[in-house]
Amino acid sequence: MPPQDSCVSTNMTLRCPNYYVVIITKALYGVTQTSNSCQYSHDDCLVDTMNTILCPNDVHECVIYAAQEPLIHCNNQSSNYLHIEYDCVPLWMNDPGDEYNMCENDNIITNNHGRITSPGYSHYFQTTETECSRTILVPNDKILRLWLTDLYIGTAGIDCSKDYVAVVDRHDIRWQCGLKRYSYPLLYSSTVMIRYFASTKSVMYRGMRMYFEIIDRSSDNTYRSSNGTTTMTSTVQSFQLCKVVRKNIYGVTHSNQCEDYNITQHCLLTTEPTFSCRQRCTYLYTGNRAIPSCENRIATYLYVKYHCMPINTELVLPNISCPIDNSKMLLEINRQGRFQSYDYPNLKNMNCTYRLRTKPGHIMHIYAIDISLNDFFSNCTQNKLSLIEDGEIDGSDFCEERSQKLIYSTRSNEIDLHYIVTDDRLFTSHGVHLYIESQPDASMTVREKREHDLCFNSSLNYSCPIGYTFMITSAFYGIMNKIFNQCRFMPGDCIEDTLSTINQCQNDQSTCFLSYMTKRRLSSCSDKYGDYLHVMSECVPSKPHEVMSSLKVYNICETNDTISDINGIIISPGFPSYERTNGECRRSLVIARKDQVLKIWLNEIDLSSDNTSHNTCSKDYLMINTAYVYCGIHKLAMTPISASKIDIQYRGTTSSTSFYKGFKLYFEWIEKSTNMTYNDTTLLSTTTSFNIPIPLWAQNLELSPILSAHICFGSSYTLQCPRQSDYVLSIIYTSYGVSGTGLCKVPEPNHCQQQVSLNLTCTYSCLIEYYTPQTIAQCTFQNADYITIDYECIPTRLPKDKNPIDICAPYSSNDTFNTSTDVMMMISPNYPTLNSTHNCSKRIETLPGKLWMIYLVDLSLEGRNDLNTCNITSLTTYDGHDEIIQCGLKQLTLMHVSCSHFIEFKFVSNSQAFNYRGFEVFLYTINAPNDWSYQLTNLMDHGSTNKNNARYNRTSNDRF
């Protein structure tokens, strides 16, 4: 059957003809090298997951859910997809002569195909007093294919000693027990013995069923012996009784001859073992493993990595139940130890939380010796073991892992282990047995992305390990799918990007508190209220910590030497204290290898923005590769940059002040995706001047019409407004688009699109690059073919015959400004200087049947306090329905679309802070839609707008 690939968090269906059963032959979780696409590729990091994927029933269709799993062997990255290969195997034989009872006296089988079953299978399970065996004879020019199509017998712990099926040929013995379906590798022996023993009785058991067929031996299936190499990565000399933890690596050489293992020159596939080892294992590679990721060539050798895991070390937990007060039990892991659940191997109802802790600067590796909580079913619901990092809510769940393997590596020196059993009546489940080892954390790179869903009226308190900063990389509100009725993001949900509106967690701190307490109306979703806030985050290195001495910190002004490290931190002088620079400082990052690109995370930027240029960055700035210019307050992850040399320029000439900090960034060279385009040209800065014709609207200092740009993958484009400082560019709407053909096409209604935030800092121009493919969750994780951008040019001043309105200047007794004018500006007193306290307001009314579009041209106020409120200085807008409160430093943004023909402004400044400018707001009117209805309510919905209606009902007749 053709292989199947499925994105994480989706289902795949494996189909066979009627009267056949699905037998999975290969199951791999993959981490792609192409920006989280869902397509299996030999370039991906692959981890065998045969032990966790199962079709438990005799059905010709099997639905598999592709969960997102952290993969230890892929640097703790989360899987992007699940790759499955399977066979369709007959359930019944048409000829009774092809049916064989496992325990009949005549044990020789010479037929070329058939079905073998245990006594009483499947309705009257019978135990066996002694071991039964059958022998299949295979001609010399043939090979044997064998499937264990159903097995449900007992298991004593994890070693199959009292109940088993064993397949024996001249090379190996393969043991199976418990609940399983299994496809054996091609067997080359002339005699293959099947041994069966079932001593444990249960009404749940069915017994055993196998199907075999003898096929021709092709020229590619000749037997080849090789001297395989084994590498012991670690040993524990003080313990003689060990369990063997292994990793199988199949290698394809260019010469098709057996050569020494070489990770750089050979095509490799890493898999997990499909059979259990005890204290010893015998390996023999028969030379018949085809590697799909290596053009289906036969692996030349099998390379085995293993180490021995102690199973008789000291227990870190005595055999006691949970504390009566349900308090958390602290377990110290000094170097190594074992964890066993209470009364193991007997399953008991429990609900306990343990705090595992090791030395600072160390992490813990957690190995499964036996996790049997759910009778071989991997759907962890009632009984489970959860490993929860600080700041996480759900953590990683385990309920079935009966092979010895590494299941988790912590991100810090402490973690919560939550063990819950609510159904202890299961026959083949025994509890939890773990081996835990503490080691120094010698590596420091960006931690894997984490996803969080905050339902309405919920919050998230997240913490990164010591030495890291918490960074939000993506955020959007969503309407949950009513079919699944789950308050979490699922592909296909209606979503609206909100990354640019999140003001929390903008400092270089390891902790972050987020909440969703005020419902947001989503203009992109027919003004429905968002059910959840979906956030993606990363833990980004911020400072070296103890053993992490390899991470270097560079002062950008200390020297102009180039930096060639694979990763590092660059800071402004004195950060987080601000120090004035003598002109511009510059450092260059040089590429380590041609197959790498540079990823930069801006841990924190806190710089002044120009007093007279509306939040432009010509005086103080951080400039990256001449194209990306930042000032003000920012914390963001940049898209990868493909260039052989990247220049970092910094200027901080504002007089020393306690209000600013400077900047800190972390950089890391990463592998370039196979479909990433390469751009090695010097790009124009966003402050570069352009000579373009001045349209009529710009000649009259009017608001521009809505302009659009279409940027194909592999290209760049510069958005620009005329008259330079008289205009500032406002991005209204940005979306990635998937054409469905893999080609860049003009957007059409049938294209899949997803709204995004690009984290751009625009002045009167803005550079857009699309060289790194972006995976779109809304479009089944396909790569976007293009970017579509709608933008406007907003005037920063009015024509000479019009003046802005000072919010604190007296106008009338009730401070209501009635106007038939379609455009105006509101400013703070003495803008762009703010040097006194204020508490004033204005109400502006236009003609009935019109609405206000309100743009925040410049905001330069004191930021939020520690409680995330704007209680010192704020600008508030209210239209009788929605209230928005703003403070801090912000670039140009569409702040509000009113629900009525009036808008109220309130400005409060409770301190005489220096170096702040105040605010400048641009307003214009639009015609209300024909079906518009408005009713005043008391609902206070911070940040809600009707952007969708405003955007699609605006025409050229709506203005002037």
TAZIHU-V53094 format. One record per pair of residues at least 6 apart in sequence whose C-alpha atoms are under 6 Angstrom apart, sorted by the first residue. I is the first residue (numbers start at 0). J is the second residue. D is the distance in whole Angstrom. If there is no record, write none. Layout:
I/J/D + I/J/D
//
This chain:
2/83/6 + 2/84/5 + 3/82/6 + 3/83/5 + 4/81/6 + 4/82/5 + 5/11/6 + 5/80/5 + 5/81/5 + 6/37/5 + 6/80/4 + 7/65/5 + 7/66/5 + 7/67/5 + 7/79/6 + 7/80/5 + 8/65/6 + 8/66/5 + 9/64/6 + 9/65/6 + 10/63/6 + 10/64/4 + 11/62/6 + 11/63/5 + 12/61/6 + 12/62/4 + 13/60/5 + 13/61/5 + 14/59/6 + 14/60/4 + 15/59/5 + 15/87/6 + 17/59/6 + 18/90/6 + 19/59/6 + 19/87/6 + 19/88/5 + 19/89/4 + 19/90/5 + 20/57/6 + 20/58/6 + 20/59/5 + 20/87/6 + 20/88/5 + 21/87/5 + 22/85/6 + 22/86/5 + 23/85/4 + 24/84/6 + 24/85/5 + 24/182/5 + 25/83/6 + 25/84/5 + 26/47/6 + 26/48/5 + 26/49/5 + 26/82/6 + 26/83/5 + 27/46/5 + 27/47/5 + 27/48/5 + 27/81/6 + 27/82/5 + 28/45/6 + 28/46/5 + 28/78/6 + 28/81/5 + 29/44/6 + 29/45/5 + 29/78/5 + 29/79/6 + 29/80/6 + 30/43/6 + 30/44/5 + 30/78/5 + 30/79/5 + 31/43/5 + 32/43/6 + 32/672/5 + 33/672/5 + 34/774/6 + 35/79/6 + 35/774/6 + 36/780/6 + 36/781/6 + 37/80/5 + 41/292/4 + 46/270/6 + 47/270/5 + 47/271/5 + 65/81/6 + 67/78/5 + 68/77/5 + 68/78/5 + 69/75/5 + 69/76/6 + 69/77/4 + 70/76/6 + 70/77/6 + 76/447/5 + 97/113/5 + 98/113/6 + 98/114/5 + 99/115/5 + 100/115/6 + 100/116/5 + 100/117/6 + 101/116/6 + 101/117/5 + 102/131/5 + 106/133/4 + 106/134/6 + 107/134/5 + 108/134/6 + 108/135/5 + 109/136/5 + 111/212/5 + 111/213/5 + 112/211/5 + 112/212/4 + 113/210/6 + 113/211/6 + 114/209/6 + 114/210/4 + 115/208/6 + 115/209/5 + 116/207/5 + 116/208/4 + 117/206/6 + 117/207/5 + 119/125/6 + 120/205/6 + 120/206/6 + 121/205/5 + 124/205/5 + 124/206/6 + 126/197/5 + 126/198/5 + 127/197/5 + 127/198/6 + 130/195/6 + 130/196/5 + 131/194/6 + 131/195/5 + 132/193/5 + 132/194/4 + 133/192/6 + 133/193/5 + 134/191/6 + 134/192/4 + 135/190/6 + 135/191/5 + 136/189/6 + 136/190/5 + 137/189/5 + 137/190/6 + 140/216/6 + 141/214/6 + 141/215/5 + 141/216/5 + 142/186/6 + 142/187/5 + 142/213/6 + 142/214/6 + 142/216/6 + 143/186/5 + 143/213/5 + 144/185/5 + 144/211/6 + 144/212/5 + 145/183/6 + 145/211/4 + 146/181/6 + 146/182/5 + 146/183/6 + 146/209/6 + 146/210/5 + 147/180/5 + 147/181/5 + 147/209/5 + 148/180/5 + 148/208/6 + 148/209/5 + 149/180/5 + 149/207/6 + 149/208/5 + 150/178/5 + 150/179/5 + 150/206/6 + 150/207/5 + 151/177/5 + 151/178/4 + 151/204/5 + 151/205/5 + 151/206/5 + 152/177/5 + 152/204/5 + 152/206/6 + 153/162/6 + 153/177/5 + 153/199/6 + 154/162/6 + 154/176/6 + 154/177/5 + 159/176/6 + 161/198/6 + 162/196/5 + 162/197/4 + 162/198/6 + 163/175/6 + 163/176/5 + 163/195/6 + 163/196/5 + 164/174/6 + 164/175/5 + 164/194/6 + 164/195/5 + 165/173/5 + 165/174/5 + 165/193/6 + 165/194/5 + 166/172/6 + 166/173/5 + 166/192/6 + 166/193/5 + 167/191/6 + 167/192/5 + 168/188/6 + 168/191/5 + 220/287/6 + 222/285/6 + 222/286/6 + 223/285/6 + 223/286/5 + 228/302/6 + 229/303/5 + 229/304/6 + 230/304/5 + 231/305/5 + 231/306/5 + 232/306/6 + 233/306/5 + 234/306/6 + 234/307/6 + 241/278/6 + 241/307/6 + 241/308/5 + 241/309/5 + 241/310/6 + 242/277/6 + 242/278/6 + 242/307/6 + 242/308/5 + 243/306/6 + 243/307/5 + 244/305/5 + 244/306/6 + 244/403/6 + 244/404/6 + 245/304/6 + 245/305/4 + 246/271/5 + 246/303/6 + 246/304/5 + 247/269/6 + 247/270/5 + 247/303/5 + 248/268/6 + 248/269/4 + 248/301/6 + 248/302/5 + 249/267/6 + 249/268/5 + 249/298/6 + 249/300/6 + 249/301/5 + 250/266/6 + 250/267/5 + 250/298/5 + 250/299/6 + 250/300/5 + 251/265/6 + 251/266/5 + 251/298/5 + 251/299/5 + 252/265/5 + 255/299/6 + 257/299/6 + 288/297/5 + 288/298/6 + 289/295/5 + 289/296/5 + 289/297/4 + 290/296/6 + 312/336/6 + 313/336/5 + 314/336/6 + 314/337/5 + 314/338/6 + 315/336/6 + 315/337/6 + 315/338/6 + 318/341/5 + 319/341/6 + 320/341/6 + 321/351/6 + 327/352/5 + 327/353/5 + 328/353/5 + 328/354/6 + 329/353/6 + 329/354/5 + 330/354/6 + 330/355/5 + 331/356/5 + 331/357/6 + 332/356/6 + 332/357/5 + 333/357/6 + 334/436/6 + 334/437/5 + 335/435/6 + 335/436/4 + 336/434/6 + 336/435/5 + 337/433/6 + 337/434/5 + 337/435/6 + 338/432/6 + 338/433/5 + 339/431/6 + 339/432/5 + 340/430/6 + 340/431/5 + 343/430/6 + 344/429/4 + 344/430/6 + 345/429/5 + 346/423/5 + 346/429/5 + 346/430/5 + 347/423/5 + 348/420/5 + 348/421/5 + 348/423/6 + 349/419/5 + 349/420/5 + 350/418/6 + 350/419/4 + 351/417/6 + 351/418/5 + 352/416/6 + 352/417/4 + 353/415/6 + 353/416/5 + 354/414/6 + 354/415/5 + 355/413/6 + 355/414/5 + 356/412/6 + 356/413/4 + 357/412/5 + 359/412/6 + 361/412/5 + 361/438/5 + 361/439/4 + 361/440/5 + 362/409/6 + 362/411/5 + 362/412/5 + 362/437/6 + 362/438/6 + 362/440/6 + 363/408/6 + 363/409/5 + 363/436/6 + 363/437/5 + 364/408/4 + 364/435/6 + 364/436/5 + 365/405/6 + 365/406/6 + 365/407/5 + 365/435/5 + 366/404/5 + 366/405/4 + 366/406/6 + 366/433/6 + 366/434/5 + 367/403/5 + 367/404/6 + 367/433/5 + 368/403/5 + 368/432/5 + 368/433/5 + 369/401/5 + 369/431/6 + 369/432/5 + 370/399/5 + 370/400/5 + 370/401/6 + 370/431/5 + 371/399/5 + 371/428/5 + 371/429/6 + 371/430/5 + 372/382/6 + 372/398/5 + 372/428/5 + 372/430/6 + 374/427/5 + 374/428/5 + 375/399/6 + 377/399/6 + 379/398/6 + 381/421/6 + 382/419/6 + 382/420/4 + 383/397/6 + 383/398/5 + 383/419/6 + 384/396/6 + 384/397/5 + 384/417/6 + 384/418/5 + 385/395/5 + 385/396/4 + 385/416/6 + 385/417/5 + 386/394/5 + 386/395/5 + 386/415/6 + 386/416/5 + 387/394/4 + 387/414/6 + 387/415/5 + 388/414/5 + 389/462/6 + 390/460/5 + 390/461/4 + 390/462/5 + 411/464/5 + 441/547/5 + 445/538/6 + 445/539/5 + 446/538/5 + 448/536/6 + 448/537/5 + 449/535/6 + 449/536/5 + 450/534/6 + 450/535/5 + 451/533/6 + 451/534/5 + 452/487/6 + 452/532/6 + 452/533/5 + 453/531/5 + 453/532/5 + 454/531/4 + 455/515/5 + 455/516/6 + 455/530/6 + 455/531/6 + 456/515/6 + 456/516/5 + 457/514/6 + 457/515/6 + 458/513/6 + 458/514/4 + 459/512/6 + 459/513/5 + 460/511/6 + 460/512/4 + 461/510/6 + 461/511/5 + 462/509/6 + 462/510/4 + 463/509/5 + 463/538/6 + 466/541/5 + 466/542/5 + 466/544/6 + 467/509/6 + 467/538/6 + 467/539/5 + 467/540/4 + 467/541/5 + 468/507/6 + 468/508/5 + 468/509/4 + 468/538/6 + 468/539/5 + 468/541/6 + 469/509/5 + 469/538/5 + 470/536/5 + 470/537/5 + 471/535/6 + 471/536/4 + 472/535/6 + 472/536/5 + 473/498/6 + 473/534/6 + 473/535/5 + 474/497/6 + 474/498/5 + 474/533/6 + 474/534/4 + 475/495/5 + 475/496/4 + 475/497/5 + 475/532/6 + 475/533/5 + 476/494/5 + 476/495/5 + 476/529/6 + 476/531/6 + 476/532/5 + 477/493/6 + 477/494/4 + 477/529/5 + 477/530/6 + 477/531/6 + 478/492/6 + 478/493/5 + 478/529/5 + 478/530/5 + 479/486/6 + 490/776/6 + 490/777/5 + 491/777/5 + 493/524/6 + 496/754/6 + 496/755/5 + 504/511/5 + 505/634/5 + 506/603/6 + 507/602/6 + 507/603/6 + 519/528/5 + 519/529/6 + 519/943/5 + 520/526/5 + 520/527/5 + 520/528/4 + 520/943/5 + 521/527/6 + 521/528/6 + 522/945/5 + 522/946/5 + 522/947/5 + 523/947/6 + 543/550/6 + 550/567/6 + 551/567/5 + 552/568/5 + 552/569/6 + 553/569/5 + 554/569/6 + 554/570/5 + 554/571/6 + 555/571/6 + 556/584/5 + 559/585/6 + 559/586/5 + 561/586/6 + 561/587/5 + 561/588/6 + 562/588/5 + 563/589/5 + 565/667/6 + 565/668/5 + 566/666/5 + 566/667/4 + 567/665/6 + 567/666/6 + 568/664/6 + 568/665/4 + 569/663/6 + 569/664/5 + 570/662/6 + 570/663/4 + 571/661/6 + 571/662/5 + 572/578/6 + 574/660/6 + 574/661/6 + 575/660/5 + 576/660/5 + 577/659/6 + 577/660/4 + 577/661/5 + 578/655/6 + 579/651/5 + 579/652/5 + 579/655/6 + 580/651/5 + 580/652/6 + 583/649/6 + 583/650/5 + 584/648/6 + 584/649/5 + 585/647/6 + 585/648/4 + 586/647/5 + 587/645/6 + 587/646/4 + 587/647/6 + 588/644/6 + 588/645/5 + 589/644/5 + 590/643/5 + 594/671/5 + 595/669/5 + 595/670/5 + 595/671/5 + 596/640/6 + 596/641/5 + 596/668/6 + 596/669/6 + 596/671/6 + 597/639/5 + 597/640/5 + 597/667/6 + 597/668/5 + 598/639/5 + 598/666/6 + 598/667/5 + 599/637/6 + 599/665/6 + 599/666/5 + 600/636/4 + 600/637/6 + 600/664/6 + 600/665/5 + 601/634/5 + 601/635/5 + 601/664/4 + 602/634/6 + 602/663/5 + 602/664/5 + 603/633/6 + 603/634/5 + 603/662/6 + 603/663/5 + 604/632/5 + 604/633/5 + 604/661/6 + 604/662/4 + 605/631/5 + 605/632/5 + 605/659/5 + 605/660/5 + 605/661/5 + 606/630/5 + 606/631/5 + 606/659/6 + 606/661/6 + 607/631/5 + 608/614/5 + 608/615/6 + 608/616/6 + 608/630/6 + 608/631/5 + 609/615/6 + 613/857/6 + 615/762/6 + 616/630/6 + 619/650/5 + 619/651/5 + 620/629/6 + 620/630/5 + 620/649/6 + 620/650/5 + 621/628/6 + 621/629/5 + 621/648/6 + 621/649/5 + 622/628/4 + 622/647/6 + 622/648/5 + 623/646/6 + 623/647/5 + 624/645/5 + 624/646/5 + 625/684/5 + 626/682/6 + 626/683/6 + 626/684/4 + 641/677/5 + 641/678/6 + 642/678/6 + 642/679/5 + 675/771/5 + 676/713/6 + 676/770/5 + 685/764/5 + 685/765/5 + 693/721/6 + 702/793/5 + 703/791/6 + 703/792/5 + 705/790/6 + 705/791/5 + 706/789/6 + 706/790/5 + 706/791/6 + 707/788/6 + 707/789/4 + 708/787/6 + 708/788/5 + 709/786/6 + 709/787/5 + 710/785/6 + 710/786/5 + 711/743/6 + 711/785/4 + 712/769/5 + 712/770/6 + 712/784/6 + 712/785/5 + 713/769/6 + 713/770/5 + 714/769/6 + 715/767/5 + 715/768/4 + 715/769/6 + 716/766/6 + 716/767/5 + 717/765/6 + 717/766/4 + 717/767/6 + 718/764/5 + 718/765/5 + 719/763/6 + 719/764/4 + 720/763/5 + 720/792/6 + 723/763/6 + 725/794/6 + 725/795/5 + 726/763/6 + 726/792/6 + 726/793/5 + 726/794/4 + 726/795/5 + 727/762/5 + 727/763/4 + 727/792/6 + 727/793/5 + 728/762/6 + 728/763/5 + 728/791/6 + 728/792/5 + 729/790/6 + 729/791/5 + 730/790/4 + 731/789/5 + 731/790/5 + 732/788/6 + 732/789/5 + 733/754/6 + 733/755/6 + 733/787/6 + 733/788/5 + 734/753/5 + 734/754/4 + 734/755/5 + 734/786/6 + 734/787/5 + 735/752/6 + 735/753/5 + 735/783/6 + 735/785/6 + 735/786/5 + 736/751/6 + 736/752/4 + 736/783/5 + 736/784/6 + 736/785/5 + 737/750/6 + 737/751/5 + 737/783/5 + 737/784/5 + 738/750/5 + 743/784/5 + 743/785/6 + 751/778/6 + 772/782/6 + 773/782/5 + 773/783/6 + 774/780/5 + 774/781/5 + 774/782/4 + 775/781/6 + 803/824/5 + 803/825/6 + 804/825/5 + 805/826/5 + 805/827/6 + 805/828/6 + 806/827/6 + 806/841/6 + 807/839/5 + 814/841/5 + 815/842/5 + 815/843/6 + 816/842/6 + 816/843/5 + 817/843/6 + 817/844/5 + 818/845/5 + 819/845/6 + 821/923/5 + 821/924/5 + 822/922/6 + 822/923/4 + 823/922/5 + 824/920/6 + 824/921/5 + 824/922/6 + 825/919/6 + 825/920/5 + 826/918/6 + 826/919/4 + 827/917/6 + 827/918/5 + 831/916/4 + 832/916/4 + 833/915/6 + 833/916/5 + 833/917/5 + 834/911/5 + 835/911/5 + 836/908/5 + 836/909/5 + 836/910/6 + 836/911/6 + 837/907/5 + 837/908/5 + 838/906/6 + 838/907/4 + 839/905/6 + 839/906/6 + 840/904/5 + 840/905/4 + 841/903/6 + 841/904/5 + 842/902/6 + 842/903/4 + 843/901/6 + 843/902/5 + 844/900/6 + 844/901/4 + 845/900/6 + 847/900/6 + 848/927/5 + 849/900/5 + 849/925/6 + 849/926/5 + 849/927/5 + 850/897/6 + 850/899/6 + 850/900/5 + 850/924/5 + 850/925/5 + 850/927/6 + 851/896/6 + 851/897/5 + 851/923/6 + 851/924/5 + 852/896/5 + 852/922/6 + 852/923/5 + 852/924/6 + 853/894/6 + 853/895/5 + 853/921/6 + 853/922/5 + 854/892/6 + 854/893/4 + 854/894/5 + 854/920/6 + 854/921/5 + 855/891/5 + 855/892/5 + 855/894/6 + 855/920/5 + 856/891/5 + 856/919/6 + 856/920/5 + 857/918/5 + 857/919/5 + 858/888/5 + 858/889/5 + 858/918/4 + 859/887/6 + 859/888/5 + 859/915/5 + 859/916/5 + 859/917/5 + 860/886/6 + 860/887/5 + 860/915/6 + 860/917/6 + 861/872/6 + 861/887/5 + 862/886/5 + 862/887/4 + 863/869/5 + 869/886/6 + 871/909/5 + 872/907/5 + 872/908/4 + 873/885/6 + 873/886/5 + 873/906/6 + 873/907/5 + 874/884/6 + 874/885/5 + 874/905/6 + 874/906/5 + 875/883/6 + 875/884/4 + 875/904/6 + 875/905/5 + 876/882/6 + 876/883/5 + 876/903/6 + 876/904/5 + 877/902/6 + 877/903/5 + 878/897/6 + 878/902/5 + 879/935/6 + 880/935/6 + 880/936/6 + 880/938/6 + 881/939/5 + 881/940/5 + 882/939/6 + 882/940/6 + 882/941/5 + 883/941/5 + 883/942/5 + 895/944/6 + 896/944/5 + 896/945/6 + 925/957/5 + 926/957/6
//
